[in-house]
Amino acid sequence: MMADLTWPEAGEYVAAGVILAVPVGSTEQHGPHLPLSTDTDIALALCAGLAAERTDVLVAPAVPYGSSGEHAGFPGTLSIGAAALELLIVELCRSATDSFDRILLVNGHGGNVEPLRRAVALLRSESRDVRLFLPRYDGDPHAGRTETALQLALSPGRVRTGLAEAGDVRPLSQTLPLLRAGGVRAVSPNGVLGDPAGATADEGAALLDQLTSQLTDQTRLWWPETERTQP
């Protein structure tokens, strides 16, 4: 974890040519039972999993704020919006590439996707080696069984299982126009899109392993592993 290092220690990793993995999440409502940090927790766990698989990965402090305007109206949601997120990532990666040759952004929140893609396109047009990983999996859109299972695997003590309840369970294709017009609150008063019932830590651990494998495989395509000396 980069945050644990001193600058000379960070310099040893730079000299070794590591990949800097940057988790990008959000601080937003996840129903009455999941913590506001859920998206950030998942992104950070994926980066940590990658670092466990590859010796040439250093994990940066997570970006805990994202584009979460669709969750406005729920106390605790802190959104910086799409334009600010795009600018933040551009300036962060410009700074990071002063030291690190390879930057990997790992996203944990769907609302971040478009600003992150724009930021990466700009950065790569500046000849900066920045890549974006977007985890893909089937499941409830938000705070349902899938994210509940993941959080149970990561930090079960932070899940209020007694407060877990279904929200709007219609397919996203049906609710998307309403979400775009009025946000999550327009379709789900409790903030859940799906049903957390039946979620287990084992299910979450299996999905986390699957997503970590996706990330590891994708990173290997971008940056084949080479023999490196661990700092």
Solvent accessible surface area in square Angstrom, and as a share of the most:
residue,aa,sasa,rsa
1,M,102,0.46
2,M,58,0.26
3,A,75,0.58
4,D,115,0.60
5,L,48,0.24
6,T,76,0.44
7,W,214,0.75
8,P,66,0.42
9,E,74,0.33
10,A,18,0.14
11,G,33,0.32
12,E,96,0.43
13,Y,40,0.15
14,V,48,0.28
15,A,92,0.71
16,A,22,0.17
17,G,22,0.21
18,V,4,0.02
19,I,0,0.00
20,L,7,0.03
21,A,0,0.00
22,V,3,0.02
23,P,0,0.00
24,V,0,0.00
25,G,0,0.00
26,S,0,0.00
27,T,23,0.13
28,E,0,0.00
29,Q,9,0.04
30,H,1,0.00
31,G,16,0.15
32,P,54,0.34
33,H,1,0.00
34,L,10,0.05
35,P,14,0.09
36,L,68,0.34
37,S,31,0.20
38,T,0,0.00
39,D,3,0.01
40,T,13,0.08
41,D,29,0.15
42,I,6,0.03
43,A,0,0.00
44,L,63,0.31
45,A,19,0.15
46,L,0,0.00
47,C,0,0.00
48,A,37,0.28
49,G,18,0.18
50,L,0,0.00
51,A,32,0.25
52,A,90,0.70
53,E,110,0.49
54,R,3,0.01
55,T,91,0.53
56,D,8,0.04
57,V,12,0.07
58,L,6,0.03
59,V,4,0.02
60,A,9,0.07
61,P,79,0.50
62,A,28,0.22
63,V,13,0.08
64,P,53,0.34
65,Y,91,0.34
66,G,0,0.00
67,S,15,0.09
68,S,0,0.00
69,G,49,0.47
70,E,55,0.25
71,H,5,0.02
72,A,67,0.52
73,G,57,0.55
74,F,20,0.08
75,P,124,0.78
76,G,34,0.33
77,T,24,0.14
78,L,95,0.47
79,S,50,0.32
80,I,61,0.31
81,G,26,0.25
82,A,39,0.30
83,A,81,0.63
84,A,45,0.35
85,L,0,0.00
86,E,41,0.18
87,L,111,0.55
88,L,68,0.34
89,I,0,0.00
90,V,5,0.03
91,E,83,0.37
92,L,69,0.34
93,C,0,0.00
94,R,73,0.27
95,S,70,0.45
96,A,15,0.12
97,T,30,0.17
98,D,124,0.64
99,S,54,0.35
100,F,8,0.04
101,D,111,0.58
102,R,23,0.09
103,I,0,0.00
104,L,0,0.00
105,L,0,0.00
106,V,0,0.00
107,N,5,0.03
108,G,17,0.16
109,H,11,0.05
110,G,62,0.59
111,G,29,0.28
112,N,0,0.00
113,V,30,0.17
114,E,91,0.41
115,P,4,0.03
116,L,0,0.00
117,R,105,0.38
118,R,111,0.41
119,A,0,0.00
120,V,16,0.09
121,A,65,0.50
122,L,76,0.38
123,L,0,0.00
124,R,102,0.37
125,S,86,0.56
126,E,60,0.27
127,S,108,0.70
128,R,66,0.24
129,D,45,0.23
130,V,0,0.00
131,R,61,0.22
132,L,29,0.14
133,F,12,0.05
134,L,28,0.14
135,P,29,0.18
136,R,155,0.57
137,Y,76,0.29
138,D,140,0.72
139,G,54,0.52
140,D,40,0.21
141,P,62,0.39
142,H,15,0.07
143,A,0,0.00
144,G,0,0.00
145,R,102,0.37
146,T,10,0.06
147,E,13,0.06
148,T,6,0.03
149,A,1,0.01
150,L,0,0.00
151,Q,0,0.00
152,L,24,0.12
153,A,34,0.26
154,L,56,0.28
155,S,28,0.18
156,P,82,0.51
157,G,79,0.76
158,R,93,0.34
159,V,12,0.07
160,R,123,0.45
161,T,89,0.52
162,G,78,0.75
163,L,102,0.51
164,A,38,0.29
165,E,86,0.39
166,A,49,0.38
167,G,25,0.24
168,D,20,0.10
169,V,98,0.56
170,R,103,0.38
171,P,77,0.48
172,L,79,0.39
173,S,93,0.60
174,Q,106,0.47
175,T,3,0.02
176,L,60,0.30
177,P,84,0.53
178,L,83,0.42
179,L,21,0.10
180,R,189,0.69
181,A,90,0.70
182,G,45,0.43
183,G,12,0.12
184,V,4,0.02
185,R,118,0.43
186,A,64,0.50
187,V,17,0.10
188,S,1,0.01
189,P,112,0.70
190,N,33,0.17
191,G,0,0.00
192,V,0,0.00
193,L,11,0.06
194,G,5,0.05
195,D,55,0.29
196,P,6,0.04
197,A,67,0.52
198,G,50,0.48
199,A,18,0.14
200,T,65,0.38
201,A,45,0.35
202,D,117,0.60
203,E,63,0.28
204,G,0,0.00
205,A,45,0.35
206,A,65,0.50
207,L,26,0.13
208,L,31,0.15
209,D,97,0.50
210,Q,91,0.40
211,L,0,0.00
212,T,19,0.11
213,S,58,0.38
214,Q,55,0.24
215,L,0,0.00
216,T,8,0.05
217,D,77,0.40
218,Q,61,0.27
219,T,0,0.00
220,R,104,0.38
221,L,139,0.69
222,W,54,0.19
223,W,16,0.06
224,P,89,0.56
225,E,84,0.38
226,T,84,0.49
227,E,177,0.79
228,R,92,0.34
229,T,116,0.68
230,Q,107,0.48
231,P,56,0.35
